[in-house]
Amino acid sequence: MEEMEEELKCPVCGSFYREPIILPCSHNLCQACARNILVQTPESESPQSRRASGSAVSDYDYLDLDKMSLYSEADSGYGSYGGFASAPTTPCQKSPNGVRVFPPAAPPPPAALAPPPPPRSACLTCPQCHRSLGLDERGLRGFPRNRLLEAVIDRYQQGKAAALRCQLCEKAPKEAAVMCEQCDVFYCDPCRLRCHPPRGPLAKHRLVPPAQGRVSRRLSPRKISTCTDHELENHSMYCVQCKSPVCYQCLEEGKHSSHEVKALGAMWKLHKSQLSQALNGLSDRAKEAKEFLVQLRNMVQQIQENSVEFEACLVAQCDALIDALNRRKAQLLSRVNKEHEHKLKVVRDQISHCTVKLRQTTGLMEYCLEVIKENDPSGFLQISDALIRRVHLTEDQWGKGTLTPRMTTDFDLNLDNAPLLQSIHQLDFVQMKVPAPPILQLEECCTHNNSATLSWKQPPLSTVQVEGYILELDDGNGGQFREVYVGKETMCTVDGLHFNSTYSARVKAFNKTGVSPYSKTLVLQTSEDTQSEEQTLPFPVPLERLQLRRMSPFSSTLNLQPSFPGRSYFELRSSAHQLSLHSSLQSLNSAGCNFDTQATPYSQLVDIKKMVAVAWFSFDPASAHADIIFSNDNLTVTCNSYDDRVVLGKTGFSKGLHYWELSIDRYDNHPDPAFGVARIDVLKDAMLGKDDKAWAMYVDNNRSWFMHNNSHTNRTEGGITKGATVGVLLDLTRRTLMFSINEDQQGPVAFENLEGLFFPAVSLNRNVQVTLHTGLPVPEFYTSRSAMQ
């Protein structure tokens, strides 16, 4: 019932309605409040005259009335304005609900001094809908009394257990002391003495206690509403056109005589039924709203619980980072302590050695001085030669770096904390949503040099963060899909596909939250064409873009062979001879659908110009040692450790002829980097060639050696410096591996009888930085040698 209280309060005074009247706009007002906000306007500015003249005046014009002068009629309380700029102005006040109320102003000037006022008509503006309402000669009596609302307010007040309050107190109504049965008003003692004195006609009124007055009010019969036009007549019919109750006199001689009317009781029941039906729908909405509020309150509790859980998890994660940093700090301090102890040991050993030699030198000097003091010439000459030799020998011993410190006081250790600080500054929350499925860009997909290039993108409206993509291919025989690429790039070149085969490709995105659905499946068909020399390019790719792709590497290149578990590698079938390819693309409705029933027709064939098959690839961060540092799109590597660490290329080779080079960008303190090939499971924390999984050449600034399974062979002259270039030539047709430095072949064939899958490999430490160069033609020394054979 408390929710209904706002429906029972006047929008002007903010209290329960007292003698409410119904306005033509269906809103209600207290009769006293309506009298307070009622103004009288010149006849030419009344709402009726404005509508009759056709002038477009807003219903909100009443807001400007407070700019005009006002005066009141003491007997009626009506406020009106004279419409003259010289009249004094009185600002309007606001009710508790923000409605403008015009208080009585100063009395008008004497009639002798004031001009005759123009004809006026009363005007009332509804405080809720701001509609201007004109009054006829009856004034407020022309509006019907809302006795039903009064009855509801009485029942509501009687149902409340709170004490009855005075109805005349202006602020903070006090508890009622008496009730006048004739006035039907509750009074507190001060208001009774001021407004209902026990004298004159009021002395005959009967005052009863509030509780008794409540009972008598409840038992008193309700007044029957009478017609507003004919006050002595009760309502008996209902006017359908005017939607209001009328009396029989209105039907005979009033304005409703030509209107359609119906029985009051029948329309009462009909409208009650309609209101009940409308309430049923509103009740359903209210029930849904209550359930929704329960859901929201549960969400508040769940948010609080999740917040506590998330804060605990965040604190645990940060504590784990702090623990890891403390452990690393202890390790670094241990290395500093070892360096400190080593320096102290070297310096102390040198101090001890120098002290002993200085004592011997001082003793020799004192002995020689004493010998010089002797006056025996023959005896002096017998030992002088030997003493002179000893003095010169001792002097020479002091001159061979003995007085140079063997150890510097500086620590040759520089903590590189910039990446960690950057990571700490970048530490942030990620969106906890699964990415949307990627969209394949068919116009960007093409074939190139015995390979297929696929391109995709995220949906335009997707704002979810993506950490990488997974490209899947089947084995060319309609088998299961296998993951062939995981990375952040949105373009990937898969190298070494079979000729005359069909491959199905699809892509999905992932982040820390999960994995997106698959994109549409793309069907790629390759075939070898040995007859046509050169064809046009009907595939919808601009010619200049396709030519650019022939000359430049892509973001990711994969060479695949179906032999390694967990990753798919397809056999590379290419050689130095020229070739041409046919490729066609086919788009499917969804991932995994049947090719025969749901696949669209193939697109037009694409003929690629005959070219030599070469492989583009970069270093692989996924399989590298953790100390390896990558840059330049994973083409440049170095290390943050003094020990040798191994990094592999992304591409694995099982057949064909392949050549790549590595340029030496930095070479300090004469380290021994190694270059060659290795298996995928080679040791990553030792020099390349220390185990049986790698075949390598390691070099210094003067010489080079071939090493496999920790066995050194064929030492050759020729080292490396900064700016040098090391070439690696892998010929899996002849099953050989050769090396060159600055285009000079290093010895004969380094290794023979190579079989299986090999990855380009490098081992280095922090004193070396190299850059990989791929997609290179075979060097001339090997081409001429092959021609001779």
C-alpha positions in Angstrom: 0.0 0.0 0.0 2.9 2.4 0.6 3.8 2.5 -3.1 0.3 3.9 -3.8 1.0 7.0 -1.6 2.4 9.0 -4.4 -0.8 8.5 -6.4 -2.7 10.1 -3.5 -0.7 13.3 -3.2 -1.3 16.6 -4.9 1.5 17.7 -7.3 1.3 21.3 -6.0 1.3 21.0 -2.2 2.8 17.5 -1.9 0.2 16.4 0.7 -2.8 14.1 0.4 -5.6 15.5 -1.9 -8.1 17.7 0.0 -11.4 18.1 -1.9 -9.8 17.0 -5.2 -11.3 18.1 -8.5 -10.9 16.5 -11.9 -9.4 18.6 -14.6 -10.3 18.1 -18.3 -6.9 16.6 -18.9 -7.9 13.8 -16.3 -5.4 15.0 -13.7 -6.4 15.9 -10.2 -5.8 19.0 -8.0 -6.8 20.1 -4.5 -9.4 22.7 -4.8 -7.3 25.1 -2.6 -4.2 24.4 -4.7 -6.2 25.0 -7.9 -7.3 28.3 -6.5 -3.7 29.3 -5.7 -2.4 28.6 -9.2 -5.4 30.1 -11.0 -4.7 33.3 -12.9 -7.0 35.7 -14.7 -6.0 36.8 -18.2 -7.3 39.5 -20.5 -10.0 38.2 -22.7 -7.9 38.5 -25.8 -5.2 36.2 -24.3 -7.4 33.5 -22.9 -6.9 29.9 -24.3 -10.2 30.0 -26.0 -9.5 33.3 -27.7 -6.1 32.1 -28.8 -7.5 28.9 -30.3 -10.3 30.9 -32.0 -7.9 33.4 -33.5 -5.7 30.5 -34.8 -2.5 31.8 -33.3 0.1 29.2 -32.5 0.8 29.8 -28.9 2.5 27.1 -26.8 0.9 25.6 -23.8 4.1 26.4 -21.9 3.4 30.2 -22.0 2.4 30.0 -18.4 6.1 29.8 -17.5 6.5 33.4 -18.4 3.6 34.6 -16.2 6.0 35.1 -13.3 7.6 37.9 -15.3 4.4 40.0 -15.1 2.9 42.0 -12.2 0.4 40.3 -10.1 -2.2 41.3 -7.6 -4.8 39.3 -5.7 -8.5 39.6 -4.9 -8.7 39.3 -1.1 -12.1 37.8 -1.1 -11.5 35.1 -3.7 -7.8 34.5 -3.6 -7.5 34.6 -7.4 -4.3 36.0 -8.8 -4.5 38.1 -12.0 -2.1 40.3 -14.0 -2.8 43.7 -15.4 -0.5 43.3 -18.4 1.3 46.6 -17.8 5.1 47.0 -17.6 4.8 49.6 -14.9 3.1 47.3 -12.5 5.2 45.8 -9.7 6.5 42.3 -10.2 6.2 39.5 -7.8 8.3 36.3 -8.3 6.5 33.0 -8.3 7.1 30.3 -5.8 7.5 26.6 -6.3 5.6 23.8 -4.7 7.4 20.7 -3.2 7.0 19.1 -6.6 8.5 22.0 -8.5 5.2 23.5 -9.7 5.1 27.3 -10.0 2.6 28.9 -7.6 1.7 32.6 -7.8 1.2 34.1 -4.3 -1.1 37.1 -3.7 0.7 40.4 -4.4 0.2 43.9 -3.3 -3.4 45.3 -3.6 -4.2 47.2 -6.8 -3.9 51.0 -6.8 -7.0 53.1 -6.1 -9.6 53.1 -8.7 -9.2 56.8 -9.3 -5.5 56.4 -10.3 -5.7 53.0 -12.1 -6.9 52.7 -15.7 -10.0 50.6 -16.2 -9.0 46.9 -16.4 -9.7 45.0 -19.6 -12.2 42.1 -19.6 -10.7 39.0 -18.0 -11.3 35.3 -18.0 -9.9 32.7 -15.6 -7.1 30.4 -16.8 -5.6 27.3 -15.1 -2.5 25.4 -16.2 -2.2 21.8 -15.2 1.0 21.3 -13.2 1.6 17.8 -14.7 0.9 18.1 -18.4 1.2 21.9 -18.6 -2.0 22.1 -20.6 -3.8 25.5 -20.4 -7.4 25.2 -19.3 -10.0 27.9 -19.5 -12.8 28.4 -16.9 -16.3 29.4 -17.6 -18.5 31.6 -15.4 -18.8 28.9 -12.8 -15.1 29.0 -12.1 -13.7 26.0 -10.3 -17.2 24.7 -9.6 -17.3 23.7 -13.2 -14.8 20.9 -12.5 -16.3 17.7 -11.0 -15.3 16.6 -7.5 -13.3 13.4 -7.4 -15.2 11.7 -4.6 -13.8 8.3 -5.5 -10.3 9.6 -4.9 -11.4 11.0 -1.6 -12.8 7.6 -0.6 -9.5 5.9 -1.5 -7.5 8.4 0.5 -9.8 7.9 3.5 -9.4 4.2 3.4 -5.6 4.5 3.0 -5.3 6.8 6.0 -7.6 4.7 8.1 -5.6 1.6 7.2 -2.4 3.2 8.4 -1.6 2.6 12.1 0.1 5.9 12.5 -1.6 8.6 14.6 -4.0 11.1 12.9 -2.4 14.4 12.0 -3.7 17.9 12.0 -5.0 18.9 8.6 -4.3 22.6 8.9 -0.6 22.7 10.0 1.5 24.2 7.3 4.8 22.4 8.2 5.3 19.2 10.0 1.7 18.5 10.9 1.2 17.8 14.6 -0.8 15.0 16.1 -4.6 15.7 15.9 -6.3 16.5 19.2 -10.0 16.7 18.1 -12.1 16.3 15.1 -15.1 18.5 14.2 -18.0 16.4 12.9 -19.6 19.3 11.1 -16.4 20.6 9.4 -15.0 17.0 9.0 -11.5 18.3 9.8 -8.9 17.1 12.3 -7.3 19.8 14.4 -4.3 20.0 16.7 -4.7 22.3 19.8 -3.0 25.4 18.3 -4.9 25.1 15.0 -8.2 24.6 16.9 -7.8 27.7 18.9 -6.7 29.7 15.8 -9.1 28.3 13.2 -12.0 26.9 15.1 -12.7 29.1 18.2 -15.5 28.0 20.5 -17.6 31.0 19.9 -20.2 32.3 17.5 -21.7 29.8 15.0 -18.7 27.4 15.6 -19.7 27.0 19.3 -22.5 24.7 18.2 -20.1 22.3 16.4 -19.4 19.0 18.0 -15.8 18.2 18.7 -14.9 14.5 19.3 -11.6 12.6 19.8 -9.7 11.7 16.6 -10.2 7.9 17.0 -14.0 8.4 17.4 -14.0 10.9 14.5 -12.3 8.2 12.3 -15.0 5.7 13.1 -17.8 8.2 12.5 -16.2 9.2 9.2 -16.0 5.6 8.1 -19.6 4.9 9.0 -21.0 8.1 7.5 -22.7 7.6 4.1 -20.9 8.7 1.1 -22.2 11.7 -0.8 -23.6 10.9 -4.2 -21.9 12.8 -7.0 -24.1 15.3 -8.6 -24.0 16.8 -12.1 -21.7 19.8 -12.5 -24.2 21.6 -14.7 -27.2 20.8 -12.7 -26.2 20.6 -9.1 -29.5 19.2 -7.8 -29.4 16.2 -10.2 -27.6 13.0 -9.8 -25.7 11.2 -12.6 -27.9 8.6 -14.3 -26.4 8.1 -17.8 -22.9 8.0 -19.4 -22.1 10.1 -22.5 -20.0 8.0 -24.9 -18.8 11.0 -26.9 -17.8 13.2 -24.0 -16.7 10.2 -21.8 -18.4 11.6 -18.7 -21.4 10.9 -16.5 -24.5 13.0 -17.2 -27.9 13.6 -15.7 -31.3 13.4 -17.4 -31.5 17.1 -17.6 -28.3 17.2 -19.7 -29.9 14.8 -22.1 -33.1 16.9 -22.5 -31.8 20.5 -22.6 -28.1 20.4 -22.2 -25.2 20.0 -24.6 -25.4 16.2 -24.5 -28.9 16.1 -26.0 -27.6 14.9 -29.4 -24.9 12.6 -28.0 -24.9 8.9 -27.7 -25.5 7.8 -24.1 -25.6 4.5 -22.3 -26.7 3.3 -18.9 -24.5 4.4 -16.1 -24.4 0.9 -14.4 -23.6 -0.9 -17.6 -20.7 1.4 -18.5 -19.5 1.2 -14.9 -19.3 -2.6 -15.2 -17.8 -2.4 -18.7 -15.0 0.0 -17.6 -14.3 -2.0 -14.5 -13.9 -5.0 -16.7 -11.6 -3.1 -19.1 -9.5 -1.8 -16.2 -9.3 -5.3 -14.7 -8.0 -6.7 -18.0 -5.5 -3.8 -18.4 -4.4 -4.5 -14.8 -3.8 -8.1 -15.7 -1.2 -7.1 -18.3 0.3 -4.5 -16.0 0.4 -7.1 -13.2 2.4 -9.4 -15.5 4.8 -6.6 -16.2 5.0 -5.8 -12.5 5.7 -9.5 -11.7 8.5 -9.5 -14.4 9.9 -6.3 -12.9 10.0 -7.9 -9.4 11.7 -10.9 -10.8 14.2 -8.6 -12.6 14.8 -6.7 -9.4 15.5 -10.0 -7.6 17.9 -10.9 -10.4 19.6 -7.5 -10.1 19.9 -7.9 -6.3 21.4 -11.3 -6.8 23.8 -9.8 -9.3 24.9 -7.2 -6.7 25.7 -10.1 -4.3 27.4 -12.1 -7.0 29.4 -9.0 -8.1 30.5 -8.5 -4.5 31.5 -12.2 -4.2 33.3 -12.2 -7.6 35.1 -9.0 -6.6 36.4 -10.5 -3.5 37.4 -13.7 -5.4 39.0 -11.7 -8.2 40.9 -9.4 -5.8 42.2 -12.5 -4.0 43.3 -14.0 -7.4 44.9 -10.7 -8.4 46.8 -10.5 -5.1 47.9 -14.1 -5.6 49.1 -13.4 -9.1 51.0 -10.3 -8.1 52.5 -12.2 -5.1 53.6 -14.9 -7.5 55.3 -12.3 -9.7 57.0 -10.8 -6.7 58.1 -14.3 -5.6 59.5 -15.0 -9.0 61.3 -11.6 -9.0 62.7 -12.4 -5.6 64.0 -15.7 -6.8 65.5 -14.1 -9.8 67.0 -11.5 -7.5 68.6 -14.2 -5.4 70.0 -15.8 -8.5 71.4 -12.5 -9.8 72.9 -11.7 -6.4 74.5 -15.1 -6.3 76.2 -14.4 -9.6 77.3 -11.0 -8.3 78.7 -12.7 -5.2 80.6 -15.2 -7.3 82.0 -12.4 -9.4 82.9 -10.6 -6.2 84.7 -13.6 -4.7 86.5 -14.3 -8.0 87.8 -10.7 -8.2 88.9 -10.7 -4.6 90.7 -14.1 -5.0 92.6 -12.8 -8.0 93.6 -9.6 -6.4 94.5 -11.3 -3.1 96.7 -13.8 -4.9 98.4 -11.0 -6.8 98.9 -9.2 -3.5 100.5 -12.3 -1.9 102.7 -12.9 -5.0 103.9 -9.3 -5.1 104.5 -9.2 -1.3 106.8 -12.3 -1.6 108.7 -10.9 -4.6 109.0 -7.5 -2.9 110.4 -9.1 0.2 113.0 -11.0 -1.9 113.8 -7.8 -3.9 114.3 -5.8 -0.7 116.5 -8.4 0.8 118.6 -8.5 -2.4 118.9 -4.7 -2.4 120.0 -4.6 1.3 122.6 -7.4 0.7 124.1 -5.6 -2.3 124.4 -2.4 -0.3 126.3 -4.2 2.4 128.6 -5.8 -0.2 129.3 -2.3 -1.6 130.4 -1.1 1.8 133.2 -3.8 1.9 136.8 -2.6 1.1 138.1 -6.0 -0.1 138.6 -5.6 -3.9 139.4 -9.2 -4.6 136.6 -10.5 -2.6 134.1 -8.0 -4.2 135.2 -9.0 -7.7 134.6 -12.7 -6.9 130.8 -12.1 -6.4 130.1 -8.9 -8.2 129.2 -10.5 -11.6 126.8 -12.9 -10.0 125.1 -10.0 -8.0 124.8 -7.9 -11.1 123.1 -10.7 -13.0 120.7 -11.3 -10.1 119.8 -7.6 -9.9 119.1 -7.4 -13.7 117.1 -10.6 -13.6 115.0 -9.4 -10.7 114.5 -6.1 -12.5 113.3 -7.9 -15.6 110.8 -10.0 -13.5 109.2 -6.8 -12.2 108.9 -5.4 -15.7 106.8 -8.2 -17.3 103.3 -7.0 -16.3 103.9 -7.8 -12.7 102.9 -4.3 -11.6 99.7 -4.4 -13.7 96.5 -5.5 -11.9 95.1 -8.8 -13.1 91.5 -7.8 -12.4 89.6 -4.6 -12.8 87.5 -3.1 -10.1 84.5 -2.7 -12.3 81.9 -5.5 -12.5 81.3 -6.4 -16.1 77.6 -7.0 -15.4 74.8 -4.8 -16.6 71.3 -5.7 -15.5 68.9 -5.3 -18.5 65.6 -4.5 -16.7 64.0 -2.4 -19.4 62.0 -5.3 -20.9 60.7 -6.2 -17.4 59.8 -2.6 -16.6 58.0 -2.3 -19.9 56.1 -5.5 -19.2 55.2 -4.3 -15.7 53.9 -1.0 -17.2 51.9 -2.9 -19.8 50.5 -5.3 -17.2 46.7 -4.9 -17.6 43.4 -6.7 -17.7 42.2 -8.3 -20.9 38.7 -8.6 -22.2 37.1 -11.8 -21.0 35.3 -12.6 -24.2 35.8 -15.3 -26.8 36.8 -13.7 -30.2 34.4 -13.8 -33.2 35.3 -16.2 -36.0 37.7 -14.7 -38.5 36.7 -13.8 -42.1 38.7 -15.2 -45.0 39.7 -12.5 -47.5 39.3 -14.4 -50.8 40.7 -11.6 -52.8 43.9 -11.8 -50.8 44.4 -15.6 -51.1 46.6 -16.9 -53.8 49.3 -19.4 -54.7 53.0 -18.6 -55.1 56.0 -20.7 -55.7 54.7 -24.1 -54.8 52.9 -22.6 -51.8 49.5 -21.2 -50.9 48.9 -17.9 -49.2 45.8 -17.4 -47.0 44.6 -14.1 -45.6 41.9 -13.3 -43.0 40.7 -10.6 -40.7 38.4 -10.0 -37.7 34.8 -8.8 -38.2 34.7 -5.0 -38.5 32.6 -4.5 -35.4 34.5 -6.9 -33.2 36.3 -5.2 -30.3 37.4 -8.4 -28.4 41.2 -8.7 -28.1 42.8 -11.5 -30.1 46.1 -13.0 -29.1 46.6 -15.1 -32.1 45.2 -17.3 -34.9 45.2 -21.0 -35.6 45.3 -22.1 -39.3 44.3 -25.7 -39.9 44.8 -27.8 -43.1 43.7 -31.3 -43.9 46.3 -33.8 -45.3 45.2 -33.4 -48.9 43.2 -36.6 -48.9 40.1 -35.5 -47.1 41.5 -36.6 -43.6 41.4 -34.8 -40.3 42.4 -31.2 -40.0 45.7 -30.4 -38.3 47.1 -27.2 -36.9 49.8 -25.8 -39.1 50.2 -22.2 -37.8 49.7 -20.4 -34.6 50.6 -16.7 -34.5 49.4 -13.1 -34.5 49.8 -12.4 -38.2 46.7 -12.4 -40.4 48.4 -13.8 -43.4 50.2 -17.1 -43.7 52.0 -18.9 -46.6 52.0 -22.7 -46.5 54.9 -24.0 -48.5 55.5 -27.4 -50.0 52.0 -28.6 -51.0 51.5 -31.7 -53.2 50.7 -31.2 -56.8 47.3 -32.5 -58.1 45.9 -32.4 -54.6 43.0 -30.7 -52.8 43.5 -29.0 -49.4 40.8 -27.6 -47.1 41.9 -24.7 -44.9 40.1 -22.9 -42.0 41.1 -20.4 -39.4 40.0 -19.6 -35.8 41.1 -16.9 -33.3 42.0 -17.3 -29.6 42.7 -15.3 -26.5 43.1 -16.1 -22.8 39.3 -16.6 -22.5 38.9 -19.3 -25.2 38.8 -20.1 -28.9 36.5 -18.7 -31.5 34.4 -20.8 -33.9 35.9 -21.7 -37.2 35.8 -19.4 -40.2 34.3 -20.6 -43.4 36.3 -23.4 -45.0 38.5 -22.7 -48.1 39.2 -25.5 -50.5 42.5 -25.1 -52.4 43.3 -27.3 -55.4 46.8 -27.5 -56.9 47.9 -29.1 -60.2 51.1 -29.2 -62.2 51.0 -27.8 -65.7 54.0 -28.7 -67.9 52.5 -27.6 -71.2 51.4 -24.0 -71.0 54.2 -21.4 -71.1 52.3 -18.4 -69.6 48.6 -17.7 -69.0 46.5 -14.8 -68.0 45.4 -14.3 -64.4 41.6 -14.6 -64.2 41.6 -14.9 -60.4 40.3 -11.6 -59.0 43.6 -10.3 -57.6 45.1 -7.1 -59.1 48.1 -8.0 -61.2 50.4 -5.5 -59.5 49.6 -7.0 -56.1 50.4 -10.5 -57.4 53.7 -9.4 -58.9 54.6 -7.8 -55.6 53.9 -11.0 -53.8 56.3 -12.9 -56.1 59.1 -10.6 -55.1 58.6 -10.2 -51.3 58.3 -12.5 -48.3 55.1 -12.9 -46.3 54.6 -12.6 -42.6 54.6 -16.3 -42.0 55.7 -19.2 -44.2 55.3 -22.9 -43.4 56.9 -25.8 -45.2 55.1 -29.0 -44.2 55.9 -32.7 -44.0 53.5 -35.4 -42.6 55.9 -37.1 -40.3 56.2 -35.2 -37.0 53.5 -35.8 -34.4 51.7 -32.8 -33.0 52.4 -30.5 -36.0 51.6 -31.2 -39.7 54.4 -31.1 -42.3 53.7 -31.8 -45.9 56.4 -33.1 -48.2 58.1 -30.5 -50.2 58.4 -31.5 -53.9 60.3 -28.8 -55.6 63.6 -28.4 -57.4 65.7 -25.8 -59.2 63.8 -26.4 -62.5 61.1 -24.0 -63.5 57.5 -24.9 -62.9 54.0 -23.5 -63.2 50.9 -24.1 -61.0 47.2 -24.1 -61.3 45.2 -23.1 -58.3 41.5 -22.7 -57.6 39.6 -21.7 -54.5 36.3 -22.9 -53.2 34.3 -21.5 -50.4 32.1 -23.6 -48.1 29.1 -22.6 -46.1 30.5 -23.6 -42.7 33.5 -25.4 -41.2 33.4 -29.1 -41.7 30.5 -29.3 -44.2 30.4 -31.9 -46.9 32.2 -31.0 -50.0 29.9 -32.8 -52.4 26.6 -31.5 -51.2 27.2 -28.0 -49.8 30.3 -26.7 -51.6 30.0 -23.9 -54.1 31.5 -24.3 -57.6 35.2 -23.8 -57.9 36.5 -20.4 -58.9 38.4 -19.8 -62.1 41.9 -21.4 -62.5 44.9 -19.2 -61.8 48.1 -19.8 -63.8 51.2 -18.6 -62.0 54.3 -17.7 -64.1 57.1 -20.3 -64.1 59.5 -19.6 -61.3 62.2 -21.3 -59.3 60.8 -22.7 -56.0 62.4 -21.0 -53.0 61.3 -20.9 -49.3 60.7 -17.9 -47.2 60.9 -18.4 -43.5 62.0 -16.8 -40.2 63.2 -17.9 -36.8 60.6 -19.7 -34.6 60.1 -18.2 -31.1 57.9 -21.1 -30.0 60.6 -23.7 -30.2 63.6 -21.4 -29.2 65.3 -21.3 -25.8 63.9 -18.7 -23.4 67.1 -16.7 -23.4 66.9 -16.0 -27.2 65.9 -12.4 -28.0 64.0 -11.8 -31.3 63.6 -8.6 -33.4 63.0 -7.5 -37.0 59.9 -9.7 -37.5 61.8 -12.7 -36.0 64.6 -12.4 -38.6 67.2 -11.1 -36.2 68.3 -12.9 -33.0 70.7 -12.5 -30.1 70.9 -13.9 -26.6 70.9 -12.5 -23.0 73.1 -15.3 -21.6 76.9 -15.9 -21.7 76.1 -19.6 -22.5 75.2 -20.9 -26.0 71.5 -21.1 -26.8 69.8 -22.7 -29.8 67.1 -21.2 -32.1 65.4 -23.0 -35.0 63.8 -21.8 -38.2 60.0 -22.1 -38.7 60.4 -24.2 -41.8 61.4 -27.8 -41.9 62.8 -29.5 -45.0 62.7 -33.1 -46.1 63.4 -32.8 -49.9 64.8 -30.4 -52.3 67.6 -27.9 -52.5 67.6 -25.0 -50.0 70.0 -22.1 -49.4 70.0 -19.4 -46.8 72.5 -16.9 -45.3 73.1 -15.3 -41.9 74.8 -12.0 -41.6 76.9 -11.2 -38.5 75.5 -7.9 -37.0 77.6 -8.0 -33.8 80.7 -10.0 -32.8 82.4 -9.2 -29.5 85.0 -10.9 -27.3 85.7 -13.7 -29.9 82.7 -16.0 -29.2 82.1 -19.3 -31.1 78.6 -19.2 -32.8 77.5 -22.3 -34.7 75.4 -22.5 -37.9 73.7 -25.5 -39.5 70.6 -27.7 -39.3 69.0 -29.7 -36.5 66.0 -31.9 -35.6 63.1 -30.4 -33.8 64.1 -32.0 -30.5 67.7 -30.8 -30.5 69.2 -29.6 -27.2 68.4 -25.9 -26.8 70.9 -25.1 -24.0 74.2 -26.3 -25.5 76.3 -25.4 -28.6 74.9 -26.7 -31.8 76.5 -30.0 -32.7 77.1 -31.2 -29.1 74.4 -33.9 -29.5 73.4 -36.3 -32.3 70.4 -34.1 -33.3 72.4 -31.3 -35.0 74.9 -30.9 -37.9 76.8 -27.6 -37.7 79.8 -25.4 -38.4 81.1 -23.4 -35.5 83.6 -20.6 -36.1 85.8 -18.0 -34.3 87.7 -15.1 -35.7 90.3 -17.3 -37.4 89.1 -20.8 -38.0 86.0 -23.0 -38.5 85.2 -26.6 -37.5 82.4 -29.0 -38.5 80.8 -30.7 -35.5 78.2 -33.4 -35.0 77.6 -35.5 -31.8 80.4 -33.5 -30.1 82.9 -34.7 -32.7 85.1 -32.1 -34.5 86.1 -32.7 -38.1 87.8 -30.8 -41.0 89.3 -27.8 -39.4 89.6 -25.1 -42.0 91.1 -21.6 -42.2 88.7 -18.7 -42.3 86.9 -17.1 -39.5 84.2 -14.4 -39.1 84.1 -10.8 -38.0 81.3 -8.2 -37.8 79.7 -7.9 -41.2 80.6 -11.4 -42.4 78.0 -13.6 -44.1 77.6 -17.3 -43.4 75.9 -19.4 -46.1 74.2 -22.8 -45.5 73.3 -25.0 -48.4 71.2 -28.1 -47.7 70.8 -30.4 -50.7 68.4 -33.2 -49.7 68.5 -34.6 -53.2 72.1 -35.5 -52.8 71.7 -35.6 -48.9 74.6 -33.2 -48.3 75.2 -30.1 -46.2 77.8 -27.4 -47.1 78.9 -24.1 -45.7 80.4 -20.8 -47.0 81.8 -17.7 -45.4 81.6 -14.5 -47.5 80.8 -16.7 -50.6 83.9 -18.8 -50.1 83.2 -22.5 -49.7 84.5 -23.9 -46.4 86.3 -27.1 -47.2 84.6 -30.0 -49.0 81.1 -31.3 -48.3 80.6 -30.9 -44.5 78.1 -33.7 -43.9 76.7 -36.5 -46.1 73.9 -39.1 -45.9 71.4 -36.8 -44.4 67.8 -38.2 -44.2 64.7 -37.0 -42.5 63.3 -33.6 -41.5 65.8 -30.8 -40.9 65.3 -27.3 -39.5 67.7 -24.3 -40.0 69.5 -23.8 -36.7 71.8 -21.3 -35.0 73.5 -21.3 -31.6 75.0 -18.2 -30.1 75.5 -16.2 -26.8 75.1 -12.6 -25.8 78.2 -11.5 -27.7 76.7 -12.4 -31.1 73.8 -11.0 -33.1 72.8 -12.5 -36.5 70.1 -11.7 -39.2 68.5 -14.4 -41.4 68.1 -14.0 -45.2 65.9 -16.5 -47.0 64.4 -16.9 -50.5 67.9 -16.8 -52.0 69.1 -18.5 -55.2 71.7 -21.3 -55.1 75.2 -19.9 -55.1 77.3 -20.1 -58.3 80.0 -22.4 -56.9 77.4 -25.1 -56.3 75.5 -24.5 -59.6 78.7 -24.9 -61.6 79.7 -27.9 -59.6 76.3 -29.6 -60.3 76.7 -28.8 -64.0 80.1 -30.5 -64.0 78.7 -33.6 -62.4 
